[in-house]
């Protein structure tokens, strides 16, 4: 069986959560955080290593709250995302405060991850189905004629919404063979009282339905994808105007460019599981209740790690 790694993006500042470290908020009955459940599901699905992308300033808190616990059940490594971790010849604009986005985050894994890997957000609950499908795809023989054979968990939009405000989702366009043809980052998505979807159109005429596939940043990549991220990051930095300090190097945009250029195919693996997370501070109560119900339904043991 091939080795596979779960990469967890946990370096986000969490400003919309009220300034706290939302990835480390305790949600389960024994102090478990959302990441515990993702790692549990990934281990069950067949992943045998975890790589956590964090900031250096939260390293000790991170290891104390979850890292040392997980190290007892899986191989764990840490990589650090920082604003000044950029290629030689470039400099960080004085006004820029945050790192460069999810593409740069995953690039931090180069040299540490050398096997097929999945990528997830630390503060999202994905459910078991996505981990199983992504893992099985990563260890299967490729049937793609593209340079990069990739996959993503395709969540159903109505299963990914927050009751506390609009969300941003990577809205997916999928062909008849379940391959991704386009990802459109769309903000302000909410379910209306009529059961339709409201969203920011940003000049695009898009008809988005509750049944639409969306990306929740749960991807499956071959290890060579890290080389593509490295090359692409240089191109990204070269293209940024000097006075633009907030643009980010984002996984959905990177993947979309690779699809459009013919370099990559991305199989969309539909999952019916309900996503939940802590986009807003008010979401925490609902997450705690959801985990309590999953335990009551027998999906997880009450004491997750025994």
C-alpha positions in Angstrom: 0.0 0.0 0.0 1.3 3.5 -0.9 2.2 5.9 1.9 -0.1 8.9 2.0 0.1 12.1 4.0 -2.6 14.5 5.3 -1.5 18.1 5.1 -3.4 20.4 7.5 -3.3 24.2 6.8 -3.4 25.7 10.3 -1.5 29.0 10.0 -4.6 31.2 9.5 -4.9 34.2 11.9 -8.6 33.8 12.3 -9.5 37.5 12.4 -13.2 36.9 11.7 -13.3 34.6 14.7 -12.6 37.5 17.0 -8.8 37.5 17.0 -8.3 34.1 18.8 -6.6 31.0 17.4 -9.8 29.5 16.1 -8.0 26.3 15.0 -7.3 25.5 18.6 -10.8 26.1 20.0 -12.0 23.1 22.1 -15.2 21.6 20.6 -15.5 17.9 21.8 -16.4 16.6 25.2 -12.8 15.9 26.2 -11.2 19.0 24.8 -11.0 17.7 21.2 -10.7 20.4 18.5 -12.1 20.0 14.9 -8.6 18.9 13.8 -8.8 15.8 16.1 -11.8 14.6 14.1 -10.2 15.2 10.8 -7.1 13.3 11.8 -9.2 10.5 13.2 -11.1 10.2 10.0 -7.9 10.4 7.9 -6.2 7.7 9.9 -9.3 5.5 9.5 -9.3 6.1 5.8 -5.6 5.0 5.4 -3.4 8.1 5.7 -0.3 7.3 7.8 1.4 10.7 8.3 0.2 14.2 9.2 2.0 17.4 8.3 0.8 20.5 10.1 1.4 23.9 8.5 1.5 26.4 11.4 3.0 29.8 12.4 6.1 29.8 14.5 4.4 31.9 17.1 1.7 29.3 17.8 4.0 26.3 17.8 4.0 25.7 21.6 0.2 26.2 21.9 -0.4 24.0 19.0 1.8 21.1 20.3 0.3 21.4 23.7 -3.3 21.4 22.6 -3.2 18.7 19.9 0.3 18.0 18.6 1.6 15.8 21.4 -1.6 13.9 21.6 -1.6 13.1 17.8 2.1 12.1 17.9 1.1 9.1 20.0 -1.1 7.7 17.2 0.4 8.9 13.9 3.7 10.3 12.5 3.5 14.1 12.7 5.7 16.7 11.2 5.5 20.5 11.4 6.3 23.2 8.8 6.1 26.9 9.2 4.4 29.5 7.0 5.8 33.0 7.2 5.5 36.3 5.4 9.2 36.5 4.6 9.5 32.9 3.3 9.8 34.0 -0.4 12.3 33.1 -3.2 15.6 34.9 -3.5 15.4 38.1 -5.4 12.1 39.2 -4.0 11.2 41.4 -1.0 8.2 41.7 1.2 6.2 45.0 0.7 6.5 47.1 3.9 2.7 47.4 4.1 2.0 43.6 3.8 1.0 42.0 7.1 -0.2 38.4 6.2 1.5 35.5 4.5 0.8 34.8 0.8 -2.1 32.4 0.9 -2.8 28.6 0.7 -0.5 28.0 -2.2 2.4 29.3 -0.3 1.3 27.4 2.8 1.3 24.0 0.9 4.6 24.9 -0.7 6.2 24.9 2.8 5.8 21.1 2.6 8.4 20.8 -0.1 11.2 18.5 1.1 8.9 17.1 3.8 6.1 15.5 1.8 7.4 13.1 -0.9 4.3 10.9 -1.3 0.7 11.5 -2.5 -1.1 13.9 -0.1 -4.4 15.4 0.8 -4.8 19.0 1.9 -7.4 20.3 4.2 -8.2 23.4 6.3 -7.7 23.0 10.1 -10.9 24.7 11.1 -13.3 22.7 8.8 -15.1 19.5 9.6 -15.3 17.4 6.5 -16.9 14.0 7.5 -15.6 10.6 6.8 -16.6 10.1 3.1 -14.3 12.7 1.6 -11.2 11.3 3.4 -11.9 7.8 2.2 -12.6 8.8 -1.4 -9.6 11.1 -1.7 -7.3 8.5 -0.1 -8.5 5.7 -2.4 -8.0 7.9 -5.4 -4.5 8.8 -4.4 -3.4 5.2 -4.1 -5.1 4.0 -7.3 -3.5 3.7 -10.7 -3.8 6.9 -12.7 -6.0 6.8 -15.8 -5.4 10.5 -16.7 -3.5 11.5 -19.8 -2.5 14.8 -18.1 0.8 15.6 -16.4 -0.9 15.9 -13.1 -3.7 13.6 -12.0 -5.4 15.3 -9.0 -8.7 15.0 -7.2 -10.9 17.0 -4.9 -13.8 16.3 -2.6 -16.9 17.8 -4.1 -19.2 19.0 -1.4 -22.9 19.9 -2.0 -23.2 23.7 -1.6 -26.3 23.5 0.7 -24.3 21.3 3.1 -21.6 23.9 3.5 -23.4 27.1 4.6 -23.2 29.1 7.8 -26.3 30.3 9.6 -24.3 33.4 10.8 -23.4 35.1 7.5 -22.3 34.8 4.0 -19.4 32.5 3.0 -16.9 32.3 0.2 -16.8 29.0 -1.8 -15.0 27.7 -4.8 -18.0 27.0 -7.0 -17.2 24.1 -9.4 -18.1 23.5 -13.0 -17.9 19.8 -13.7 -18.1 17.9 -17.0 -20.1 14.7 -17.8 -17.2 12.5 -16.5 -17.0 14.3 -13.1 -13.8 16.2 -14.0 -13.5 19.7 -12.9 -13.5 22.3 -15.7 -13.5 25.5 -13.7 -13.4 26.8 -10.1 -14.9 30.2 -9.5 -14.2 31.8 -6.1 -17.5 33.3 -5.1 -18.3 35.4 -2.0 -21.4 36.3 0.0 -23.1 33.0 -0.6 -26.2 32.5 1.5 -29.4 30.4 1.4 -32.5 32.6 1.0 -35.8 32.0 2.7 -37.1 30.9 -0.7 -34.5 28.1 -0.9 -32.4 29.8 -3.6 -28.8 30.9 -3.4 -27.8 34.6 -3.1 -24.2 35.5 -3.9 -21.9 38.3 -5.0 -21.8 38.1 -8.8 -18.6 40.2 -9.2 -19.6 40.9 -12.8 -20.1 37.2 -13.5 -23.5 35.9 -14.6 -23.6 32.7 -12.6 -26.7 30.6 -11.7 -25.7 28.9 -8.5 -28.0 26.2 -7.1 -28.1 24.6 -3.6 -27.0 21.3 -5.2 -23.9 22.8 -6.9 -20.5 21.2 -6.2 -18.2 23.4 -4.3 -14.5 23.1 -3.2 -13.9 23.2 0.6 -10.1 23.1 0.1 -10.0 19.3 0.4 -7.6 18.3 -2.4 -5.6 15.2 -3.4 -2.3 15.9 -5.1 0.7 13.9 -6.3 4.0 14.9 -4.7 5.2 16.5 -8.0 2.5 19.2 -7.5 4.9 20.9 -5.0 7.3 21.6 -7.9 4.5 23.3 -9.8 3.7 25.4 -6.7 7.3 26.4 -6.4 7.5 27.6 -10.1 4.1 29.2 -9.9 5.0 31.2 -6.8 7.8 32.9 -8.6 5.5 33.8 -11.5 2.9 35.1 -8.9 5.4 37.4 -7.2 6.7 38.7 -10.5 3.1 39.7 -11.5 2.1 41.6 -8.4 2.2 45.4 -8.8 4.3 47.1 -6.1 1.3 48.9 -4.6 -0.9 45.8 -4.2 -0.2 44.2 -0.8 -3.2 41.9 -0.2 -3.2 39.6 -3.3 -2.9 35.9 -2.3 -1.4 32.8 -4.0 -4.5 30.5 -3.6 -4.9 26.8 -4.3 -8.2 27.0 -6.2 -6.8 29.6 -8.6 -3.6 27.6 -9.1 -5.5 24.4 -9.8 -7.8 26.3 -12.1 -4.9 27.6 -14.1 -3.4 24.1 -14.4 -6.7 22.8 -15.7 -7.1 25.6 -18.3 -3.5 25.1 -19.5 -4.0 21.4 -20.0 -1.5 20.4 -17.4 -3.9 18.8 -14.9 -7.1 16.8 -14.6 -9.0 17.0 -11.3 -11.6 14.3 -10.5 -14.4 15.6 -8.4 -15.3 13.0 -5.8 -18.8 13.8 -4.5 -19.4 13.6 -0.8 -22.8 14.0 0.8 -21.4 14.7 4.3 -22.4 17.9 6.0 -19.5 20.4 6.4 -19.3 22.6 9.5 -16.7 25.0 10.7 -15.9 28.2 12.6 -16.0 31.0 10.0 -17.6 33.2 12.6 -17.3 33.2 16.4 -21.1 32.6 16.6 -20.5 29.3 14.7 -18.9 27.6 17.7 -22.1 26.7 19.5 -23.4 24.9 16.4 -20.1 23.0 15.9 -20.2 21.8 19.5 -23.8 20.6 19.1 -23.0 18.9 15.8 -20.1 17.0 17.3 -22.3 16.0 20.3 -24.9 14.6 17.9 -22.3 12.6 15.9 -21.1 11.0 19.1 -24.7 10.2 20.1 -25.3 8.6 16.6 -22.2 6.4 17.1 -20.1 8.1 14.4 -17.3 8.8 16.9 -16.5 7.5 20.4 -17.0 10.0 23.2 -13.3 9.8 24.1 -11.9 10.0 20.6 -8.4 8.7 21.3 -9.3 6.3 24.1 
